[in-house]
């Protein structure tokens, strides 16, 4: 069934809680956190986890290359 045919999860006061729809289980599930902090894992198109620091290092290297090109090869 679709997500719009199921009721969302509510707390004791009837307010919605952080949740997502699990298509495999066909129900909403509470999003759990660690120390009150939600976490996100980025993945590429093949489902491999993207390491944030690696991504930052790649961007930094490209910016350094651009600065070097603008300065005529001088740093």
N, CA, C and O atoms as CSV, one atom per row, in Angstrom:
chain,resi,resn,atom,element,x,y,z
A,1,UNK,N,N,0.832,-1.182,0.000
A,1,UNK,CA,C,0.000,0.000,0.000
A,1,UNK,C,C,0.876,1.244,0.000
A,1,UNK,O,O,2.083,1.158,0.221
A,2,UNK,N,N,0.283,2.372,-0.242
A,2,UNK,CA,C,1.022,3.630,-0.305
A,2,UNK,C,C,1.071,4.311,1.057
A,2,UNK,O,O,0.259,4.041,1.942
A,3,UNK,N,N,2.044,5.196,1.197
A,3,UNK,CA,C,2.222,5.922,2.454
A,3,UNK,C,C,0.977,6.734,2.821
A,3,UNK,O,O,0.695,6.935,4.002
A,4,UNK,N,N,0.238,7.197,1.817
A,4,UNK,CA,C,-0.904,8.067,2.110
A,4,UNK,C,C,-2.156,7.288,2.525
A,4,UNK,O,O,-3.229,7.869,2.684
A,5,UNK,N,N,-2.014,5.985,2.697
A,5,UNK,CA,C,-3.135,5.180,3.191
A,5,UNK,C,C,-2.923,4.762,4.642
A,5,UNK,O,O,-3.766,4.074,5.219
A,6,UNK,N,N,-1.811,5.169,5.232
A,6,UNK,CA,C,-1.475,4.795,6.614
A,6,UNK,C,C,-1.467,6.029,7.503
A,6,UNK,O,O,-1.144,7.128,7.051
A,7,UNK,N,N,-1.822,5.844,8.760
A,7,UNK,CA,C,-1.754,6.938,9.728
A,7,UNK,C,C,-0.317,7.123,10.196
A,7,UNK,O,O,0.431,6.157,10.350
A,8,UNK,N,N,0.056,8.383,10.422
A,8,UNK,CA,C,1.380,8.650,10.958
A,8,UNK,C,C,1.396,8.343,12.449
A,8,UNK,O,O,0.350,8.214,13.084
A,9,UNK,N,N,2.615,8.227,12.999
A,9,UNK,CA,C,2.780,7.926,14.425
A,9,UNK,C,C,2.672,9.222,15.213
A,9,UNK,O,O,3.219,10.252,14.819
A,10,UNK,N,N,1.955,9.155,16.338
A,10,UNK,CA,C,1.787,10.330,17.189
A,10,UNK,C,C,2.240,10.004,18.606
A,10,UNK,O,O,2.229,8.851,19.037
A,11,UNK,N,N,2.642,11.066,19.322
A,11,UNK,CA,C,3.065,10.870,20.708
A,11,UNK,C,C,1.846,10.848,21.632
A,11,UNK,O,O,0.704,10.860,21.175
A,12,UNK,N,N,2.109,10.816,22.929
A,12,UNK,CA,C,1.046,10.717,23.921
A,12,UNK,C,C,0.102,11.924,23.859
A,12,UNK,O,O,-1.053,11.823,24.272
A,13,UNK,N,N,0.579,13.052,23.351
A,13,UNK,CA,C,-0.240,14.255,23.243
A,13,UNK,C,C,-0.901,14.395,21.870
A,13,UNK,O,O,-1.528,15.414,21.579
A,14,UNK,N,N,-0.758,13.370,21.029
A,14,UNK,CA,C,-1.385,13.402,19.711
A,14,UNK,C,C,-0.619,14.193,18.670
A,14,UNK,O,O,-1.158,14.503,17.607
A,15,UNK,N,N,0.638,14.524,18.962
A,15,UNK,CA,C,1.464,15.279,18.015
A,15,UNK,C,C,2.342,14.322,17.222
A,15,UNK,O,O,2.808,13.323,17.770
A,16,UNK,N,N,2.580,14.609,15.927
A,16,UNK,CA,C,3.417,13.729,15.106
A,16,UNK,C,C,4.857,13.670,15.624
A,16,UNK,O,O,5.400,14.669,16.094
A,17,UNK,N,N,5.451,12.507,15.533
A,17,UNK,CA,C,6.846,12.318,15.928
A,17,UNK,C,C,7.707,12.217,14.665
A,17,UNK,O,O,7.178,11.928,13.591
A,18,UNK,N,N,9.035,12.449,14.768
A,18,UNK,CA,C,9.905,12.271,13.596
A,18,UNK,C,C,9.794,10.832,13.088
A,18,UNK,O,O,9.944,9.885,13.861
A,19,UNK,N,N,9.532,10.672,11.800
A,19,UNK,CA,C,9.281,9.336,11.264
A,19,UNK,C,C,9.521,9.292,9.765
A,19,UNK,O,O,9.669,10.324,9.110
A,20,UNK,N,N,9.555,8.094,9.243
A,20,UNK,CA,C,9.656,7.875,7.802
A,20,UNK,C,C,8.772,6.683,7.455
A,20,UNK,O,O,8.406,5.889,8.321
A,21,UNK,N,N,8.436,6.576,6.170
A,21,UNK,CA,C,7.613,5.461,5.739
A,21,UNK,C,C,8.507,4.356,5.209
A,21,UNK,O,O,9.245,4.562,4.245
A,22,UNK,N,N,8.449,3.202,5.821
A,22,UNK,CA,C,9.226,2.039,5.403
A,22,UNK,C,C,8.374,1.258,4.402
A,22,UNK,O,O,7.401,0.606,4.782
A,23,UNK,N,N,8.746,1.329,3.114
A,23,UNK,CA,C,7.959,0.678,2.073
A,23,UNK,C,C,7.968,-0.836,2.206
A,23,UNK,O,O,6.972,-1.490,1.896
A,24,UNK,N,N,9.085,-1.402,2.665
A,24,UNK,CA,C,9.169,-2.851,2.821
A,24,UNK,C,C,8.232,-3.362,3.917
A,24,UNK,O,O,7.620,-4.420,3.774
A,25,UNK,N,N,8.125,-2.611,5.000
A,25,UNK,CA,C,7.254,-2.997,6.108
A,25,UNK,C,C,5.836,-2.440,5.949
A,25,UNK,O,O,4.918,-2.834,6.668
A,26,UNK,N,N,5.673,-1.508,4.986
A,26,UNK,CA,C,4.384,-0.878,4.707
A,26,UNK,C,C,3.828,-0.171,5.942
A,26,UNK,O,O,2.644,-0.273,6.261
A,27,UNK,N,N,4.732,0.559,6.636
A,27,UNK,CA,C,4.285,1.309,7.812
A,27,UNK,C,C,5.274,2.424,8.121
A,27,UNK,O,O,6.421,2.408,7.675
A,28,UNK,N,N,4.797,3.390,8.896
A,28,UNK,CA,C,5.673,4.450,9.381
A,28,UNK,C,C,6.497,3.916,10.540
A,28,UNK,O,O,6.023,3.106,11.337
A,29,UNK,N,N,7.739,4.385,10.622
A,29,UNK,CA,C,8.612,4.003,11.733
A,29,UNK,C,C,9.251,5.247,12.316
A,29,UNK,O,O,9.588,6.185,11.593
A,30,UNK,N,N,9.413,5.246,13.621
A,30,UNK,CA,C,10.026,6.370,14.317
A,30,UNK,C,C,11.495,6.474,13.926
A,30,UNK,O,O,12.196,5.466,13.835
A,31,UNK,N,N,11.954,7.704,13.696
A,31,UNK,CA,C,13.375,7.943,13.438
A,31,UNK,C,C,14.047,8.083,14.790
A,31,UNK,O,O,13.680,8.949,15.583
A,32,UNK,N,N,15.022,7.241,15.052
A,32,UNK,CA,C,15.733,7.279,16.327
A,32,UNK,C,C,17.010,8.085,16.148
A,32,UNK,O,O,17.581,8.139,15.060
A,33,UNK,N,N,17.443,8.706,17.228
A,33,UNK,CA,C,18.646,9.519,17.176
A,33,UNK,C,C,19.609,9.112,18.285
A,33,UNK,O,O,19.262,8.348,19.185
A,34,UNK,N,N,20.803,9.632,18.200
A,34,UNK,CA,C,21.799,9.393,19.240
A,34,UNK,C,C,22.078,10.731,19.910
A,34,UNK,O,O,22.490,11.684,19.249
A,35,UNK,N,N,21.861,10.803,21.189
A,35,UNK,CA,C,22.050,12.034,21.954
A,35,UNK,C,C,21.226,13.186,21.380
A,35,UNK,O,O,21.661,14.338,21.405
A,36,UNK,N,N,20.038,12.875,20.866
A,36,UNK,CA,C,19.156,13.904,20.324
A,36,UNK,C,C,19.556,14.428,18.959
A,36,UNK,O,O,19.007,15.428,18.496
A,37,UNK,N,N,20.511,13.765,18.302
A,37,UNK,CA,C,21.029,14.251,17.027
A,37,UNK,C,C,20.732,13.230,15.932
A,37,UNK,O,O,21.144,12.074,16.023
A,38,UNK,N,N,20.016,13.664,14.900
A,38,UNK,CA,C,19.753,12.788,13.771
A,38,UNK,C,C,20.998,12.713,12.900
A,38,UNK,O,O,21.751,13.681,12.795
A,39,UNK,N,N,21.209,11.568,12.281
A,39,UNK,CA,C,22.375,11.372,11.418
A,39,UNK,C,C,21.902,10.989,10.022
A,39,UNK,O,O,20.859,10.359,9.844
A,40,UNK,N,N,22.698,11.387,9.045
A,40,UNK,CA,C,22.414,11.062,7.651
A,40,UNK,C,C,23.654,10.415,7.056
A,40,UNK,O,O,24.771,10.883,7.276
A,41,UNK,N,N,23.461,9.350,6.309
A,41,UNK,CA,C,24.575,8.715,5.602
A,41,UNK,C,C,24.378,8.982,4.114
A,41,UNK,O,O,23.373,8.576,3.531
A,42,UNK,N,N,25.345,9.669,3.503
A,42,UNK,CA,C,25.264,9.935,2.071
A,42,UNK,C,C,25.816,8.739,1.315
A,42,UNK,O,O,26.822,8.152,1.715
A,43,UNK,N,N,25.150,8.377,0.210
A,43,UNK,CA,C,25.612,7.280,-0.627
A,43,UNK,C,C,25.654,7.735,-2.081
A,43,UNK,O,O,24.913,8.629,-2.488
A,44,UNK,N,N,26.538,7.101,-2.858
A,44,UNK,CA,C,26.602,7.409,-4.277
A,44,UNK,C,C,25.555,6.593,-5.033
A,44,UNK,O,O,24.746,5.892,-4.426
A,45,UNK,N,N,25.579,6.692,-6.359
A,45,UNK,CA,C,24.547,6.020,-7.161
A,45,UNK,C,C,24.618,4.500,-7.061
A,45,UNK,O,O,23.646,3.822,-7.394
A,46,UNK,N,N,25.752,3.945,-6.609
A,46,UNK,CA,C,25.872,2.497,-6.430
A,46,UNK,C,C,25.562,2.068,-4.998
A,46,UNK,O,O,25.636,0.881,-4.680
A,47,UNK,N,N,25.217,3.018,-4.135
A,47,UNK,CA,C,24.886,2.697,-2.759
A,47,UNK,C,C,26.079,2.659,-1.824
A,47,UNK,O,O,25.947,2.255,-0.669
A,48,UNK,N,N,27.253,3.078,-2.310
A,48,UNK,CA,C,28.455,3.114,-1.464
A,48,UNK,C,C,28.448,4.379,-0.621
A,48,UNK,O,O,28.115,5.458,-1.111
A,49,UNK,N,N,28.815,4.244,0.644
A,49,UNK,CA,C,28.828,5.397,1.536
A,49,UNK,C,C,29.867,6.414,1.078
A,49,UNK,O,O,30.992,6.059,0.729
A,50,UNK,N,N,29.473,7.678,1.087
A,50,UNK,CA,C,30.376,8.776,0.734
A,50,UNK,C,C,30.981,9.299,2.030
A,50,UNK,O,O,30.259,9.705,2.941
A,51,UNK,N,N,32.280,9.286,2.106
A,51,UNK,CA,C,32.969,9.806,3.289
A,51,UNK,C,C,33.068,11.326,3.169
A,51,UNK,O,O,33.664,11.840,2.223
A,52,UNK,N,N,32.493,12.030,4.113
A,52,UNK,CA,C,32.430,13.487,4.056
A,52,UNK,C,C,33.815,14.116,3.963
A,52,UNK,O,O,34.013,15.042,3.177
A,53,UNK,N,N,34.765,13.641,4.736
A,53,UNK,CA,C,36.092,14.237,4.714
A,53,UNK,C,C,36.747,14.053,3.350
A,53,UNK,O,O,37.431,14.958,2.872
A,54,UNK,N,N,36.551,12.897,2.714
A,54,UNK,CA,C,37.087,12.681,1.370
A,54,UNK,C,C,36.496,13.683,0.392
A,54,UNK,O,O,37.209,14.214,-0.460
A,55,UNK,N,N,35.215,13.943,0.507
A,55,UNK,CA,C,34.539,14.899,-0.363
A,55,UNK,C,C,35.099,16.304,-0.148
A,55,UNK,O,O,35.349,17.027,-1.113
A,56,UNK,N,N,35.295,16.688,1.097
A,56,UNK,CA,C,35.866,18.000,1.415
A,56,UNK,C,C,37.280,18.104,0.858
A,56,UNK,O,O,37.647,19.139,0.301
A,57,UNK,N,N,38.079,17.050,0.999
A,57,UNK,CA,C,39.451,17.055,0.478
A,57,UNK,C,C,39.469,17.217,-1.038
A,57,UNK,O,O,40.315,17.934,-1.574
A,58,UNK,N,N,38.543,16.559,-1.735
A,58,UNK,CA,C,38.476,16.680,-3.190
A,58,UNK,C,C,38.105,18.095,-3.606
A,58,UNK,O,O,38.692,18.639,-4.541
A,59,UNK,N,N,37.145,18.692,-2.929
A,59,UNK,CA,C,36.734,20.061,-3.238
A,59,UNK,C,C,37.870,21.033,-2.963
A,59,UNK,O,O,38.123,21.937,-3.759
A,60,UNK,N,N,38.556,20.851,-1.837
A,60,UNK,CA,C,39.687,21.715,-1.490
A,60,UNK,C,C,40.787,21.627,-2.534
A,60,UNK,O,O,41.363,22.647,-2.915
A,61,UNK,N,N,41.085,20.421,-3.001
A,61,UNK,CA,C,42.119,20.235,-4.024
A,61,UNK,C,C,41.735,20.948,-5.315
A,61,UNK,O,O,42.586,21.576,-5.944
A,62,UNK,N,N,40.476,20.863,-5.720
A,62,UNK,CA,C,40.020,21.542,-6.939
A,62,UNK,C,C,40.093,23.055,-6.784
A,62,UNK,O,O,40.474,23.756,-7.721
A,63,UNK,N,N,39.735,23.559,-5.617
A,63,UNK,CA,C,39.839,25.009,-5.376
A,63,UNK,C,C,41.290,25.444,-5.433
A,63,UNK,O,O,41.598,26.489,-6.006
A,64,UNK,N,N,42.189,24.662,-4.849
A,64,UNK,CA,C,43.616,24.980,-4.905
A,64,UNK,C,C,44.117,25.000,-6.347
A,64,UNK,O,O,44.899,25.875,-6.717
A,65,UNK,N,N,43.673,24.040,-7.168
A,65,UNK,CA,C,44.048,24.012,-8.585
A,65,UNK,C,C,43.558,25.267,-9.299
A,65,UNK,O,O,44.287,25.851,-10.101
A,66,UNK,N,N,42.337,25.681,-9.012
A,66,UNK,CA,C,41.765,26.869,-9.632
A,66,UNK,C,C,42.542,28.118,-9.234
A,66,UNK,O,O,42.836,28.964,-10.078
A,67,UNK,N,N,42.871,28.234,-7.966
A,67,UNK,CA,C,43.646,29.391,-7.492
A,67,UNK,C,C,45.003,29.429,-8.177
A,67,UNK,O,O,45.470,30.491,-8.590
A,68,UNK,N,N,45.631,28.266,-8.295
A,68,UNK,CA,C,46.942,28.183,-8.956
A,68,UNK,C,C,46.827,28.587,-10.428
A,68,UNK,O,O,47.696,29.295,-10.937
A,69,UNK,N,N,45.771,28.151,-11.117
A,69,UNK,CA,C,45.568,28.503,-12.531
A,69,UNK,C,C,45.322,29.990,-12.692
A,69,UNK,O,O,45.824,30.602,-13.635
A,70,UNK,N,N,44.560,30.575,-11.787
A,70,UNK,CA,C,44.268,32.017,-11.842
A,70,UNK,C,C,45.530,32.826,-11.624
A,70,UNK,O,O,45.713,33.873,-12.244
A,71,UNK,N,N,46.396,32.352,-10.754
A,71,UNK,CA,C,47.627,33.053,-10.433
A,71,UNK,C,C,48.755,32.754,-11.419
A,71,UNK,O,O,49.898,33.142,-11.178
A,72,UNK,N,N,48.459,32.084,-12.506
A,72,UNK,CA,C,49.478,31.784,-13.516
A,72,UNK,C,C,50.463,30.743,-13.072
A,72,UNK,O,O,51.628,30.807,-13.462
A,73,UNK,N,N,50.052,29.792,-12.278
A,73,UNK,CA,C,50.919,28.704,-11.847
A,73,UNK,C,C,51.631,28.975,-10.539
A,73,UNK,O,O,52.319,28.102,-10.010
A,74,UNK,N,N,51.470,30.186,-10.009
A,74,UNK,CA,C,52.088,30.517,-8.725
A,74,UNK,C,C,51.067,30.318,-7.606
A,74,UNK,O,O,49.868,30.532,-7.785
A,75,UNK,N,N,51.574,29.907,-6.465
A,75,UNK,CA,C,50.670,29.735,-5.319
A,75,UNK,C,C,50.675,30.950,-4.445
A,75,UNK,O,O,49.974,30.987,-3.434
